[in-house]
């Protein structure tokens, strides 16, 4: 049987330009690729073999050429029936150039949540969301034009060095900062001002996700406010986070929010250390440094839906990492033969994620207990 016999052999299929393909991702014991139609928002999963074929549909290569490459990779040639089923599926989903436009529909296989994403919900007085700009992507593009220079290595590296130095000071003087937080709680005016600054930091956190994603070729779908009264926060949805060019770009996008939280604290740290402030303001800035640092590092905890979890997913090359790790560990602890069927990469990544999560949570709990003990015994 030839690679693509008959009339199909010369056909040169092309995906629509808006079709996005992800890197290979662990999904339980399987390896999958995510495919998304950026025009409709529809997405689904395919296996490595299907991805091998679909990724080569560029309008330049014929089915005969794609089939030969497939045979060389997998040792099997495909016949007309297989090609017809695959092309019919892609055509029905509107992924091929020239195919009818599909209607937007719920995704058949929802991918990992992207930075600041959330499913649509009914808006009520107590909870809901409200877009703030008509064109979030254009707004982010303008922000990138103004602030994108901060992402240049010549600027970013010194900023990160200053952040590390600041956090070293926070750790070294944590006892003093803890007392400042306790004192802040007795001053309603300064407490309110500090809370406003922390809210501004969260807003900048969200915009940082969008600007860094834009820097790496991503698209921002929405910027708005989300409320769960009494809490009101800003959000910024990166529409194609999982399809950004490289893993490094995706990790940078996920980490951008926490980094922005820390960069936001730099001028307040400088004022606290070097400016001649009155005692109340000095104490408020000290409390802001500690609370802002806790806010930033909390976002890096590797649990869903936090940014640290998205970073962990990218490091592991997995989607649904928490659920997959839990499923594997249950099998492994029961010594089930099914655990041995997981690919080697999964058998390494899933336990490492579980161990890293336990260590991070243990360290966070120990730091909290030490802080409380210091306040009670000082």
Secondary structure as the mmCIF struct_conf table of DSSP 4:
data_model
#
loop_
_struct_conf.conf_type_id
_struct_conf.id
_struct_conf.beg_label_comp_id
_struct_conf.beg_label_asym_id
_struct_conf.beg_label_seq_id
_struct_conf.end_label_comp_id
_struct_conf.end_label_asym_id
_struct_conf.end_label_seq_id
BEND BEND1 UNK A 3 UNK A 4
HELX_RH_3T_P HELX_RH_3T_P1 UNK A 6 UNK A 10
STRN STRN1 UNK A 14 UNK A 15
TURN_TY1_P TURN_TY1_P1 UNK A 17 UNK A 18
STRN STRN2 UNK A 19 UNK A 21
HELX_LH_PP_P HELX_LH_PP_P1 UNK A 22 UNK A 24
STRN STRN3 UNK A 25 UNK A 27
TURN_TY1_P TURN_TY1_P2 UNK A 28 UNK A 29
STRN STRN4 UNK A 30 UNK A 37
TURN_TY1_P TURN_TY1_P3 UNK A 38 UNK A 40
STRN STRN5 UNK A 43 UNK A 47
HELX_RH_AL_P HELX_RH_AL_P1 UNK A 48 UNK A 54
TURN_TY1_P TURN_TY1_P4 UNK A 55 UNK A 56
STRN STRN6 UNK A 58 UNK A 58
BEND BEND2 UNK A 59 UNK A 61
HELX_RH_AL_P HELX_RH_AL_P2 UNK A 63 UNK A 74
BEND BEND3 UNK A 75 UNK A 75
HELX_RH_AL_P HELX_RH_AL_P3 UNK A 80 UNK A 92
TURN_TY1_P TURN_TY1_P5 UNK A 93 UNK A 94
STRN STRN7 UNK A 96 UNK A 96
TURN_TY1_P TURN_TY1_P6 UNK A 97 UNK A 98
BEND BEND4 UNK A 99 UNK A 99
HELX_LH_PP_P HELX_LH_PP_P2 UNK A 100 UNK A 104
BEND BEND5 UNK A 108 UNK A 109
HELX_LH_PP_P HELX_LH_PP_P3 UNK A 112 UNK A 114
TURN_TY1_P TURN_TY1_P7 UNK A 115 UNK A 116
BEND BEND6 UNK A 125 UNK A 126
STRN STRN8 UNK A 127 UNK A 131
BEND BEND7 UNK A 134 UNK A 134
HELX_RH_AL_P HELX_RH_AL_P4 UNK A 136 UNK A 147
HELX_RH_3T_P HELX_RH_3T_P2 UNK A 148 UNK A 151
BEND BEND8 UNK A 152 UNK A 152
HELX_RH_AL_P HELX_RH_AL_P5 UNK A 153 UNK A 172
TURN_TY1_P TURN_TY1_P8 UNK A 173 UNK A 173
HELX_RH_AL_P HELX_RH_AL_P6 UNK A 174 UNK A 184
TURN_TY1_P TURN_TY1_P9 UNK A 185 UNK A 186
HELX_RH_AL_P HELX_RH_AL_P7 UNK A 188 UNK A 215
TURN_TY1_P TURN_TY1_P10 UNK A 216 UNK A 217
STRN STRN9 UNK A 220 UNK A 228
TURN_TY1_P TURN_TY1_P11 UNK A 229 UNK A 230
STRN STRN10 UNK A 231 UNK A 238
TURN_TY1_P TURN_TY1_P12 UNK A 239 UNK A 240
HELX_RH_3T_P HELX_RH_3T_P3 UNK A 241 UNK A 243
BEND BEND9 UNK A 244 UNK A 246
HELX_RH_AL_P HELX_RH_AL_P8 UNK A 247 UNK A 274
BEND BEND10 UNK A 275 UNK A 275
HELX_RH_AL_P HELX_RH_AL_P9 UNK A 279 UNK A 298
TURN_TY1_P TURN_TY1_P13 UNK A 299 UNK A 300
BEND BEND11 UNK A 301 UNK A 303
TURN_TY1_P TURN_TY1_P14 UNK A 304 UNK A 305
BEND BEND12 UNK A 306 UNK A 306
HELX_RH_AL_P HELX_RH_AL_P10 UNK A 307 UNK A 316
TURN_TY1_P TURN_TY1_P15 UNK A 317 UNK A 317
STRN STRN11 UNK A 318 UNK A 318
BEND BEND13 UNK A 319 UNK A 320
HELX_RH_AL_P HELX_RH_AL_P11 UNK A 321 UNK A 333
TURN_TY1_P TURN_TY1_P16 UNK A 334 UNK A 335
HELX_RH_AL_P HELX_RH_AL_P12 UNK A 337 UNK A 340
TURN_TY1_P TURN_TY1_P17 UNK A 341 UNK A 341
BEND BEND14 UNK A 342 UNK A 342
HELX_RH_AL_P HELX_RH_AL_P13 UNK A 344 UNK A 377
#
